[in-house]
Amino acid sequence: MSGTRRADVNIRAKVSIVLKEHQRTGTLTQGIVDKLLTNSPNHPHGIKVRLEDGQVGRVKVIHQ
């Protein structure tokens, strides 16, 4: 599942995000969502979140 809809991304969900510094390469980082930072219901590049370890990026994959 992609992370472009805010309704699909939940707190404590396991996700893969792309960090700002990795946008060119597309390197993914896995973690648990601590906070949703995007307020709009959709975002074409992914919903911005903060992970429990403090990293911030846009959701690319939501793991089941």
ABEGO torsion letter per residue (X at the ends): XBAABAAABBBGBBBBBBBAAAAAAGBBBBBBBABBABABABBAAEBBBBBAAGBBBBBABBBX
